[in-house]
Amino acid sequence: MIESLKKRYRERNKLFLTLDITFRIATLYFAVQLIFYSVSGLLSSDPSNDSSEFLKIGMLFSLGLMNAVHIVEMIVSGKRKHFTLLVISTIFVFGVAIFIWFLNYIK
C-alpha cells in the first residue's frame, strides 16, 4: 500500500498534488467543524444556524475546488478516465453550494 502511494506521488504533478491536499484538508476541516457545531446545537436549547450554513458552503466549495483540480490535471496529463462523471459531479457540488448561499442571502 505504501509503495502504491509513493508511485502515485511520483507520477502526479507537484502543483496539482499540493492543491489537492490543501483542498482535502479544507474540506475535512469544514466537515469536522460542522459535526462539532451540529452536536453542540443539538445539546443546547438555543441553536443558531448562521455558522452551520457557512460551514456547509465552505465544505462544498472546497470539495468542488478539489474536483476542479482533478479535472484540470486530467486535461493537462491527457488521462481522461471518468472525466465526464467528474465534470458532472463538480458542477453539481458547485451548484448546491451556490444554492445554499443564495438561500442564506435571501433571508
C-alpha positions in Angstrom: 0.0 0.0 0.0 2.8 2.4 0.8 4.5 1.6 -2.4 1.4 2.4 -4.4 1.1 5.8 -2.6 4.8 6.5 -3.4 4.2 5.6 -7.0 1.2 7.9 -7.2 3.2 10.7 -5.6 6.0 10.4 -8.1 3.5 10.3 -11.1 1.5 13.4 -10.1 2.4 17.0 -10.8 3.6 18.6 -7.6 1.4 21.7 -8.0 -1.8 19.7 -8.5 -0.8 17.4 -5.6 -0.3 20.4 -3.3 -3.6 22.0 -4.4 -5.4 18.6 -4.0 -4.0 18.1 -0.4 -4.8 21.7 0.5 -8.5 21.4 -0.6 -8.8 18.0 1.0 -7.6 19.4 4.3 -10.0 22.4 4.0 -12.9 20.0 3.2 -12.1 17.8 6.2 -11.8 20.9 8.4 -15.2 22.2 7.5 -16.8 18.8 7.8 -15.3 18.2 11.3 -16.3 21.7 12.4 -19.8 21.1 11.1 -20.1 17.9 13.1 -19.0 19.6 16.3 -21.3 22.5 15.7 -24.2 20.3 15.0 -23.7 18.2 18.1 -23.4 21.3 20.3 -26.5 22.7 18.6 -28.4 19.5 19.5 -27.3 19.7 23.1 -28.2 23.4 23.7 -31.6 24.9 23.9 -31.0 27.8 21.6 -29.2 26.7 18.4 -28.1 29.2 15.8 -28.0 28.4 12.0 -25.6 31.1 10.9 -22.3 29.2 11.4 -23.6 25.9 10.1 -24.6 27.4 6.8 -21.2 29.0 6.4 -19.6 25.6 7.2 -21.7 23.8 4.7 -20.9 26.3 1.9 -17.2 26.1 2.8 -17.2 22.4 2.8 -19.0 22.1 -0.5 -16.9 24.8 -2.2 -13.7 23.1 -1.1 -14.9 19.8 -2.4 -15.8 21.5 -5.7 -12.4 23.0 -5.9 -10.7 19.7 -5.2 -12.7 18.1 -8.1 -11.8 21.1 -10.3 -8.1 20.5 -9.6 -8.6 16.8 -10.7 -10.4 18.0 -13.9 -7.6 20.4 -14.8 -5.0 17.7 -14.0 -6.8 15.2 -16.3 -6.9 17.7 -19.1 -3.2 18.6 -18.7 -2.0 15.0 -18.3 -4.3 13.6 -21.0 -5.7 10.9 -18.7 -9.4 11.2 -19.1 -10.7 8.2 -17.1 -14.1 9.1 -15.5 -13.8 12.6 -16.9 -17.5 13.2 -17.7 -18.6 11.9 -14.4 -16.2 14.1 -12.5 -17.3 17.2 -14.5 -21.0 16.5 -13.8 -20.3 15.9 -10.0 -18.2 19.1 -9.8 -21.0 21.2 -11.4 -23.5 19.6 -9.1 -21.4 20.3 -6.0 -20.8 23.9 -7.0 -24.5 24.3 -7.8 -25.5 23.0 -4.4 -23.0 25.4 -2.7 -24.3 28.4 -4.7 -27.9 27.4 -4.0 -27.3 27.2 -0.2 -25.5 30.6 -0.4 -28.5 32.2 -2.3 -30.9 30.8 0.3 -28.8 32.4 3.0 -28.5 35.6 1.1 -32.3 35.9 0.6 -33.0 35.5 4.3 
